Amino acid sequence: NEEEAIGGTNRLTLEELKLQIPNRIVSQNRVVNEKDLISRIYTMPSDYGKVHKIAVLQNPYTNLAKDLYIICKSQTGFYVHANDALKKNLKTYINQFRVLGDSFNIIDSPIYNFSIDLTVTVEPNVNVESVLDDVITRIDDNMRFEKLQINEGINVNDIINIVLNTR
């Protein structure tokens, strides 16, 4: 490739490998269903680049193709769109395994940055910074944003519940 493929994250952690086991067990040497496709992409050799998250959705305009939404991570840990080199490599790679009539549109998943604005009231003689640190830590620990998949919603009520139940 003239252009280096993107997706320079480190190899999978033990936790990520454990999450991939069910996909790999049902994997075959061909892509028959969406789980096979996702499993095949996650196990694509890293020389081709690395896709961080994948979603397969029905194309709203035709039944002849599915939309394959992908997103990568930069070496600094931020979500980035896949570059053309990775998309070409991915297309070549899945073409080896797909069923003859299958067609996939490889599309960059939108990247949304969001923030959470909190107004917290604390009891007198309580350190506000300590409470805020605790709330932020609990939101990070309980919401598991890293495990959210493409097209999966964030439940605002869960965040509110975490904030209300912080001492």
C-alpha positions in Angstrom: 0.0 0.0 0.0 1.2 3.5 -0.8 -0.7 4.8 2.2 -0.2 3.3 5.7 -3.3 1.6 7.1 -4.8 3.3 10.2 -5.9 1.6 13.4 -2.7 1.5 15.4 -4.0 0.2 18.7 -2.2 -2.5 20.6 -3.1 -6.1 20.4 -6.3 -7.3 22.1 -6.3 -7.5 25.9 -7.3 -10.6 27.7 -10.7 -9.1 28.4 -11.2 -8.3 24.7 -10.1 -11.8 23.7 -12.6 -13.3 26.1 -15.3 -11.2 24.5 -14.3 -12.6 21.0 -14.4 -16.3 22.0 -18.1 -16.8 21.3 -17.8 -15.1 17.9 -14.8 -17.2 17.0 -16.4 -20.5 18.1 -19.3 -20.0 15.6 -16.9 -18.7 12.9 -16.5 -20.7 9.8 -14.2 -20.4 6.8 -16.9 -18.3 5.1 -19.2 -15.5 6.1 -22.8 -16.7 6.3 -24.4 -14.3 8.7 -23.6 -11.0 10.5 -21.9 -12.7 13.4 -19.5 -14.5 11.0 -18.8 -11.2 9.3 -18.1 -9.4 12.5 -15.9 -12.2 13.8 -14.0 -12.4 10.6 -13.3 -8.6 10.6 -12.2 -8.6 14.3 -9.7 -11.5 13.5 -8.3 -9.8 10.4 -4.5 -9.8 10.5 -3.2 -6.6 11.9 -1.0 -6.1 8.9 -4.1 -4.9 7.1 -5.0 -2.4 9.8 -7.4 -2.8 12.8 -11.1 -2.0 13.0 -12.1 -1.1 16.5 -15.9 -1.4 16.3 -18.3 -2.7 13.7 -22.0 -2.6 13.0 -23.8 -4.3 10.2 -27.1 -2.6 9.3 -29.6 -3.2 6.6 -29.3 -0.6 3.8 -32.5 1.5 3.9 -32.5 1.9 0.0 -31.9 -1.7 -1.2 -32.1 -5.2 0.0 -29.2 -6.2 -2.1 -26.5 -4.8 0.2 -25.8 -4.3 3.8 -24.0 -1.3 5.3 -20.9 -2.1 7.3 -20.2 0.8 9.6 -16.6 0.8 11.0 -14.6 3.0 13.3 -10.9 2.9 14.3 -8.8 4.2 17.1 -5.7 6.3 16.8 -2.5 5.4 18.7 -3.5 8.1 21.2 -6.8 6.3 21.9 -9.2 8.6 20.1 -11.8 7.4 17.6 -11.0 8.1 14.0 -12.4 7.3 10.6 -10.7 4.5 8.7 -8.5 5.6 5.9 -8.8 4.4 2.3 -6.0 1.8 2.7 -7.7 0.0 5.6 -11.0 0.1 3.7 -9.4 -1.5 0.6 -7.7 -4.1 2.8 -10.9 -4.9 4.5 -12.8 -5.2 1.2 -10.1 -7.6 -0.1 -10.0 -9.6 3.1 -13.8 -10.1 3.4 -14.2 -10.9 -0.3 -12.2 -14.1 0.4 -14.9 -15.3 2.8 -18.2 -13.8 1.7 -21.0 -15.8 0.0 -21.3 -15.0 -3.7 -24.4 -12.9 -3.6 -23.4 -10.8 -0.5 -22.6 -7.1 -1.0 -21.3 -4.7 1.7 -21.0 -1.0 1.7 -18.1 0.0 4.0 -19.0 3.3 5.7 -17.3 5.4 8.3 -19.4 5.5 11.5 -20.1 9.0 12.6 -18.1 10.1 15.6 -19.9 12.1 18.3 -18.2 13.8 21.1 -20.4 14.6 24.0 -20.0 16.0 27.5 -22.0 15.7 30.6 -22.9 18.8 32.5 -23.6 18.2 36.2 -25.0 20.4 38.8 -24.2 18.8 42.2 -25.4 20.0 45.6 -23.4 18.7 48.5 -23.9 18.8 52.2 -22.1 21.5 54.3 -18.5 20.5 55.3 -18.1 18.1 52.4 -15.4 18.6 49.8 -17.0 19.4 46.5 -14.0 18.3 44.4 -14.0 14.9 46.2 -17.7 14.4 45.5 -17.3 15.4 41.8 -14.3 13.1 41.4 -16.4 10.3 42.9 -19.3 10.9 40.6 -17.1 11.0 37.5 -15.3 7.8 38.5 -18.6 6.0 39.1 -20.0 7.2 35.7 -16.9 5.9 34.0 -16.9 2.6 35.9 -20.6 1.9 35.5 -21.4 3.2 32.0 -18.6 1.3 30.3 -18.6 3.7 27.3 -15.7 1.6 25.8 -18.0 -1.4 25.5 -20.8 0.4 23.8 -21.2 -0.6 20.2 -21.9 1.4 17.1 -25.6 2.4 17.0 -26.1 1.6 20.7 -27.7 4.4 22.7 -26.6 5.9 25.9 -29.2 5.8 28.6 -29.3 9.2 30.3 -31.4 7.8 33.1 -28.5 5.5 34.0 -26.2 8.5 34.4 -28.8 10.4 36.5 -29.2 7.3 38.7 -25.5 7.0 39.2 -25.3 10.7 40.2 -28.3 10.5 42.5 -26.9 7.5 44.3 -23.4 8.9 45.0 -22.9 9.9 48.6 
